Amino acid sequence: MGKVDELLASVVAAEQVLTGPAIGDDYTHDEALTATPQTPAVVVLPETTDEVAAVVRLANEHNIPVTARGAGTGMSGACLPVAGGIVISFERMNRVLEVDTENFVAVVQPGVTLAQLDEATSKHGLVYPVYPGEYSASLGGNVATNAGGMRAVKYGVTRHHVIGLEAVLPTGEVIRTGGKFVKASTGYDLTQLIIGSEGTLALVAEATLKLYPRHEHQATVLAPFTSLDAVTVAVPRIVGSGVGPLILEYIDMLTMSATCDQFGLELGIPADVKETAFAYLVVMLENAHADRLDEDVQAVCEHLHELGAIDVYVLPSNAAVQLIEAREKAFWLAKANNADDIIDMVVPRAAISDFMSKVSGLAQQHGAWIAGCGHAGDGNVHLAVFQNDDVVRGELMHELFAVGMALGGTISGEHGIGTEKKRYFLELEDPVKIDLMRRIKTAFDPNGILNPGKLFD
């Protein structure tokens, strides 16, 4: 095999291939706290599906590892390059190809960011509702990791909204799955198989996404509680009340205090309430009609009072925006405070309190400090782990995941496995399922060129 860049000269223009010093630091890592950056042999910047297919075909012929990259906002090391390999960066495939107002779908290239898509859909009074907390994230990356976010309690996650794909297989062949329809019973669902596969089965070159009417009226209710148990009891009551919350989040007292200090939030909570509050529940509602929204807010406030909230605050719109934006930056808050790792374990929502009680005990046993918040409506718990001894932290993480799985949960709700959670995934997951996944990987990618080292060794 000759030099990788020399091989690529036959399929893409020279200015689309970055080598040596031209490979910026951003291409060497994602946002995983524990991953070691790695510089690839080359970065390729394709502009068409045909170019992606040509690069992958060449890589397969020469057994060169290929890693797909979107915006690099992932947190599991899933787009970490391989030494001597190719990174295919989709930054130039960044067009919203269509907003179909008859079928309520958008067709996008993988490099389109959530911010770009939101701008395009807003012009038509529509919205793509999945928002994992970072508007610079790309749709290709969201598909690869099955991204979720705070709005999942109402709208679900990425896999509920991707109804079609154009995908490049490791052989360089191009397939189309699904389309502008919402149901099909025609063989295996390859769309759903590719979603969440972290770039190990195929590269997404185009995605067809479901859209929804955009509701202009929103309101946010903040309710402090004296215990996480009380929050856990309140969540299913709110979900079952019929108001359909857009966001249903819990924030523990330590995270709320740090968030308010870091971002200068003034939420109007009296000092005596802060002293007795152990956890906060944030409920955001939306509606197409202002009067109906007011009725829903009133109903939620009454429910929360009945469920034992210390008090209930309907936040002014500017304070609500600031709180949600700050909550979305929880990872950056943890990073700024030198967290050693982060967890996005998901458990049945009724088990959150039990899980967090066990988390507290495990933290004490391992000399760690753990703080967090989470999507209370869907049981997705986000924790920042502070324990700088790698061995001790590894044991703690293993036990945290084991406890959560024993409660009916799974290791990652939305960040994925990548390289950084792979150890725990292989140690704790059913070996029969792991073996089946390996066989699926082999069926798609017999030479093992797509994103090696992610999910499996």
Secondary structure, DSSP 8 states (H G I E B T S, - for coil): ---HHHHHTTTS-GGGEE-GGGS-GGGG--S-SS------SEEE---SHHHHHHHHHHHHHTT--EEEESSS--SSSTT---TT-EEEE-TT---EEEEETTTTEEEE-TT-BHHHHHHHHHTTTEE-----S-TT-BHHHHHHHT---TTHHHH--GGGTEEEEEEE-TTS-EEEEE-S-S---SS--HHHHHTTSTTSS-EEEEEEEE-EE---EEEEEEEEES-HHHHHHHHHHHHTTTS--SEEEEEEHHHHHHHHHHHT------HHHHHH-SEEEEEEEEESSHHHHHHHHHHHHHHHHHTT-S--EE--HHHHHHHHHHHHTHHHHHHHTT-SEEE--B--GGGHHHHHHHHHHHHHHTT-EEEEEEETTTTEEEEEEE---HHHHHHHHHHHHHHHHHTT-BS-SSS--TTTSHHHHHHHS-HHHHHHHHHHHHHH-TT--BSTTSS--
